[in-house]
Amino acid sequence: MLASTCFLWLLAMTFSLVPRAQSLTPQDFEEEEEDKTALPPAVRCDYDRCRHLQVPCKELQRAGPTACLCPGLSSPAQPPEPPRLGEVHVVAQEGLAVVHWCAPFSPVHHYWLLLREGNRAPQKGPLLNATFRRAELKGLKPGGSYVVCVVAANEAGESHVPGAGWEGPEGADVPVFGPCRSLSVPPSPLTLVHTAVGVGTALVLLSCSALVWHFCLRERWGCPRRTPSRAAGVL
């Protein structure tokens, strides 16, 4: 009697659990998956590390209606990586050059430019805030050769630039995709005109001096002319 009672109790418990197990159907799992995929996907922030006056990515995250992803950056406890110097546009008539660069994947507080002429010590330009990607170099000499470098800095220090190893405009130690670039300022058109006028004037003076010597000064200084008969006798 006790065994039959236990058997009936087990059957009752089994049938009572079947509806609960059947309450979770495959459609329920599909609905749960749809709820998960309904979330909007994360997008990258409209951030270009080569764009001039680029708003920092953290400010873009706060200003946008939804959160966006920023590019990964190195630790702020480390000096920034060197920026990549890009196009350098030289305006010889005005004696200036427009320099473009791209920010490194590091926290940057400000930039500055270094300009070196020949073997002279490099000159440091003014500080530029972290949104800058372009600057002008003024006072370049026509026909001069220079090396320009861009430096990034934060609280931990400044980015690396070639030191004593860089050989200047004529050397081969300046990396192509690094923070430095060689540039040469062509002579201005006015300089070329003045040079041409000077060379032409010198040629005219030499020609006039040769004519004056031939027709006037030779006889005055007693330099005899060779006659045809003498020339024939010599031959």
Protein Blocks (a to p, Z undefined) as FASTA:
>chain_A
ZZmmmmmmmmmmmmmmmmmmmmpcfklmmmmmmmmmmpccdddddddfkbghiacfklmm
mmpmbdcdddddddfkbccdddddddddddfknopacdddddddbddfbdcddddehjbc
cdddddddfkbcbdcdehiaehiacddddddddfkbccdddfklpgbjklckbcfklmbd
cddddddfklmmmmmmmmmmmmmmmmmmmmmmmmmmmmmnopacddfklmmmmZZ
